[in-house]
């Protein structure tokens, strides 16, 4: 029985495109002076002023919740594609500086990554206590196949309900991404028991 896995931690990082939830523009022309300055600062390691501040978002469930901004990332969008890797963004900046950047309608998108729900020390204590007392209600997770808790006395599991944070399509994509990441990691171990490798296929 795995308790502190994707159902309680990994998928609770909630990402939004800055401005959309505030009714403002989520992007700006990539070759504008403001966008270039932001991109240059990002690639140069300048800390974004919003990091550590709190923002309120509307979750997939319709609830409102406040989260701290853990980091701010930048992406370049042009021709239906998005560039996220810093090396690729650096190459774009060099083209802009050199006057060779010609991508029409290219945009700089600012993305605020929010801190997810964390399992607090008191939550961990309650979980261990109620497992020892055999008072935890379990069910089999449809995606991963192992048991996850559905009821723990004294603990509000609604805080960790992934459907509260993600639309079905978003959650499916995150789950598949994590599964692929695990397969890739396990593939590094050539002597691994095949039974273990098949558990994430």
N, C-alpha and C positions, 0 to 999 in steps of 0.2 A: 504494500500500500504506500503510494507516494503522495505526500501531502503538499509539500512546498515546491510545486513545479509550475507548469504553465498556467494551471487554473488559479494559482494564488499569486504569482509574481511576474513571470516573464512577459506576458502579454498586456500588462497593465501600464506600459508606457504609452501615453496618448499624445498623438501628434496633430497639430493643426497648422494650416497655412496662416501666418500672422495677418490679421486684418479682416479676413473673411468673416470670422465670428463677431467682429466688431463693426461690421458694415462698411469697412474701408477696402481700398484696393489691396489685393494680395501680392501685387507685383509692380514692377516699373521697368521702363526700357533699359536694357542692359548697357547700352552705350551712353546713358545719361551720366552727367558728372556725379550725381548723388549715388547712383548704383555703382559706378566705378570706385568711388571712395569707400563704400561699404564692402565691396568685394576685396579691395586692396587691404583694408583693415582686417577682414576675416582671414585672408591668406597670410597676413603678417602676424597673426596671433593676438590681435587686439580683442579684449574681452567685451562682449556686447553689454550695453548698459541694462538690458532687461533681464539678464541672467540673475537668478535669485529672487526676482520679484514674483508676485502672485497675480494670477489672472483667472477670471471666471469663464468657464466654457459650458456649453450645453452638450450633454452627453447623448449617445445614440438612443438612450431610454427616454430622453426628454428632460431628465433631471439636470439641475445646474450644480456645478461643483467647482471649487477653487483648487488650483494646482500651482506649484512653484515652477517657474521656467528653469529647466535644468541646463539647457544649451540652446543656442541659436545657430542654425545652419543655413547655408545658401545653396541654391541650385540655379542653373541656367537652363532656360527653356527656349528651344528654337526648332522649327521644322517638325514639330510633333515629338521631339525627343527631349529628355532632361539629362543634364550633366550634373553629377553630384561629387565625383572624386576630386580632391583638391588639386591633383596634378593636372587634370583636364581643365579645371577652372583657372589654374595658373596660366595654362596655354592660351586660354581665351583672353585673359587679361593682357598677356604679352601681345596678342594680335591687336587688341584695342589700342594699347600704347604705341604700337608700331603703325597704326593706321591701316592694317590689313583685315580687320574684322568687318565682314560684310553680311553677316547673317541678318536677314530682314525680319523685323518684328520680334527679335530676341528679347527675352525678359529675364530679369533677376528676381527670383522668388525667395523670400525670407521665411524660414520655417522654424517655429518655436517648438522644441521638444520638451514636453512636460514631465515632471517627476511622477511616477506612478504611485499607486497605493502600496505602502510598505507593511510588512508583517511586523507589528510592534512586539517588544519583549513580552508585554503582558498577554498579547495574543498567543505567542509561542507557549507561554506558561499554561494558558487555558487549554490549548490544544493537547499538550502533553498530559495534563491532569485528567482531561476527559477521556483520552485514549486509555489511560491507566484504569479509569473507572468503567470502561466499556460503554460509554454513553454517547459515542459518536455514531451518527447515522451515515452510512456510506452508499454510494452507487457507482456503477461502472461507467467510466468516461467513454462516450461514444467514439471519440476520435483516437485517444491514446490507448484505450483498453484496460487501464488500471483503475483502481478504486480511488474516488475523491469524496471528500465529505460534503454532505448536503445539509447537515444540522449538527451544531456543536453548542451545547448549553453555555450561555453566557457570552457567545461570540456572534456578531452580526456578519454572516458570510455574504450578505448582499453587497458589501464593500468590494468583494472580489469576484463578483459576477461579471464575466467578460461581456455578456450581452448588454450590460449596462453601458459599457464603454465603446463597443464597436458594432457597426452594422454587420449583418451576416456575411456579406461579401468581403468586408475588411478582415473579419475574424478568420474566415476560411483562408485568405491569403497569408495572414500572419502564421497560422498553424502550419500551413504547407511550407512556408519559408523556414520555420523552426525545424520541421521534420527534415528538410533538405540539408540544413546546417548540421544536424545531428548525423545524418548519413555520411556527409563529407568528413566529419570529424572521426567517426568510427572507421572509415575506410583507411585511415592512417595506420591502424593497428592490424598488421598482416596476420598475426596469430590469434586474432579474436575469434571466440567461439561463434560460428555462424548463427546460432540461435539468438545471440545478442544482437547481431547485425540485422537479422530479419525482424526484430521487434519494432524497428522504426521504419520499415518499408510499407 
